[in-house]
Amino acid sequence: MNVKILYLYPDFMSLYGDNGNVRIMDRRLKDQGFEVEIIKRTVTDSDIDFTDVDFVYMGSGFESNRNIAAKHLAGFKDALVKAVDDGVPMLFTGNSYDILGKGITTADGSFVEGLGIFGFTFKEQIEKRYTGDVVLEDCAINERYVGFVNRAGVPENNEELLFDAVKVIGNVPMTKDAVRKNRLLGISLIGPVLLKNPKLAELFVNEICERKGVKAKDIDYPHSEKSHAVTLKALMEAEL
């Protein structure tokens, strides 16, 4: 059985090794017995088809690249929103999830329209970047996620943000993070998030299997699980 991964803007939005998330999904889905096809689309493409894909990923990048990608992706807003409504699993990491809201006020004061899937807006500043290690908790399933944040701004409102920031090491003014609609998740963590957080990767695999009408196999990934446990313990015990 074939599974299609749609990788958005891999040349523009993969600043922190975010392509590792696609490789992890590729590996895990092949372990489930699927044949995996990775479809890459970027700003030079005149068409992005969301109707026949099983997982969508977009990573983080320079703010200027994110703005270019946001303007290009706006041309396919209706198709993307329909895919969200249809329950296609999607992951937007780092500052790519900024574009899921109403828009972004950039550091120079201009405004970049977002996709409007959520009601938040982002506002950037130029004095300093917000960086640090973060532990986020999804209270709905009692799961904690670890990772690094590197941002030029923060949401101007957080009513829709779902995860609690239970530990922040750095100057990130974060108490909440992440948005979710159906099987779409936007989260500020950067890098190969799915490597450090195997339960999150497992969640997406299970969702893909469910949509395909097959039962997911129970497969252990001990190195990834150990990495998460060691990192979580170190961050929670670190002195501020």
N, C-alpha and C positions, 0 to 999 in steps of 0.2 A: 504494500500500500504506500502511495506517495504522499509526502508532506511538503508543503511549500512554505519557506520562510521568506518574507519580504523585508529586505534590509534597506532602510531609507538613508540616503546620503552617506554612504560609507566613506567617501572621499572628503566630505565636509565635516562630518559629525562623528569622529572616532578619535578624539584628542587624547584620551587617557587609556588607550588599549581597550576601548569599549568593544572592538570587534571580537574580543574574547567571549563576550556574551553570546554571540552568534555561533562561535565554535563550540561552546558548551551545549547549546541547544541542539546543534547538529549531532554532537556525540551522543547525547542522551536520547534523542529521537531514533538514531540508528540502533542504539542499544535496545530500544523498544521494538525493533524489527522494521522500522519504516525506511523507505528510500527517501532521502532528503534532497530537495532542490532549493538552492539559495538564489533568490532573485534580487538583484541590486538595482536601485533606481536613484538618480541624482538630478541636479538642476538642469542638465542637458537633455533630460528625457521629456518628451511631450505627452507621455501617457503613464499613469500609475494605476494599475488594476488591483483593486482591493477585493474583487468579487470571488476570487478563486485562490485565496491564500489561507494558511492555517496559523501563522504567527507573524506579527509585525514588530520590528525592532528599530529604534532610532536612538543613537547615542549622543554624547555631548561634544561641544566644539567651541571655538572662539565665538564670542558674542556676534561678531560681524558675520561669521559663517552661519550661525543660527538664524540671524535675521534674513539672510539670503534664502536659506532653506524654508523659513516660515512663509516668505512671500511666494515661493514656488509651490509649496504644499497647499497654500490657500486655494490654488486653482483646482484642487482635488478634494476640497473640504466635504462636499456632499457625499462623495463615495466613501471617504474615511469615516464620516459620522455614521453612515449606514452600516459599515462594517462593525463599528463599535456597538451599534444597536443590535446587530445580528449576533453579537457575542464572540467575535474573533479575538483570541488572546493577543494582547499588545503590551509592549514594554517600552517606555520612554524614560531614559536615565539622564542624570545631570541636568544641564540647562535646556535640553530638548523638551522637557516637560513644561517649560515656561510657555511654549506656544499653544498648549492645550487650553489656556485661559482666554480671557477677552483680549489681552494684548500686553505689550511690553513698553514701558517708558524707558528709553535708553538713557545712557549717561549724558548725552548731548541734548536731551529734552525732546527728541523726536518720538513718535509713537508707531510701533509695529503691530499691526492687527494680528490677533491670535485666531485660533480655530473656533473659540467660543464653546467648546464642549463643557467647560467649567466656568464659573463666574469670577474667579480670581483674576487679578492683574499683577504684573511684576514691575518693580521699579528698581532701576540700577543707580549706582553712584560710582564716582571715579576716584574718591579719596583712597579707598583701600578695597581689597578683595576679602571675602569671608571664606576662611579655610579652617578645616579641622576634622578630626575623627569623630564619628557620630554613631550612637547606638539608637536605633529606632524600634519602637514596639508596636506591633499590630495586636491590640488588645482583643480584637474579635476572634483571633485564633491563638492568642497567647504565644506569639512568636516574635523573636527579636532579630533584627537585621543590623549588620555592621558595615561600615564603609567610610569613605572620605568624601568631604564636600569641598568644592572650590567654586565660589559664586561671586558674581558682581552685584548681586541684589537679592532681595527677598520678596515674598508675596506681600501685597499691601493689605490683604485680609486672609484669614486662615479658617474661616467657617467650614470650608469643605475639606480641609486637610485631616487625614484619618489617623496617622501614626503619631504616637507621642515620642518626643526626643528625650529619652531617659538619661542620656549622657552625651555631653558635648565637650570635646577637648579642643580648644581653639577659640577663635573670635566670632564664630557663627551664631548670630542672634536667632536661634531656632528653638522653638518649643513644640512645634508640630511640623509634619511633612507628609508628603505623598497624597495623591488623589486616585480615586478608583471609580470607574463606571463599567458595569458589567465585567468583562474580562480585561479591560484596559487599566494598566497601572502606570502612573507617572511618579518618579521618585528621584530625589536630589543626588543620591549616591552615584559616584563615578567609578570608572574602571570596570574590570570584570566582576560586576556585582553578583552574578549568578555563581561564580566560583566560591566567593566568600560566604555566600548564603544559599547552601544547597536546598533548603526547604522552599525557597522562592523558585528555584529552577524546577524542583519537583512539582510545585503548584502549577506552573505553566505546562509541563509535560502532561500532567493529569487532565488539565483542561483541554489540551489538544486531543488526547486520547478519547475523552468523553465526547467531543464533537465528532470524532471519527467513528464512534460507536464501538470502540474496543476497550477492554479492561487493561489499565496500565500495569506493567510488571513491577514488582517490588525489587529494586536494584539499589544496592548500597554503593556509595562513593566515599570510602573511608578517609581519603586524603582531604577532600573538600570538607567533610564533616569535622575532621580534626582541626583544620584551618579555622573554621568558623568558631569552634569551641574555644580554641586557644586565643583567638583575637577578641572574642566577646569577654572572656575572663580577664584578659589584660586591660581592656578598655574600662570595664566596670570597676576594676581595682585601682586604676590609675588615679593619682592625686591631682586635683585641679590647682 
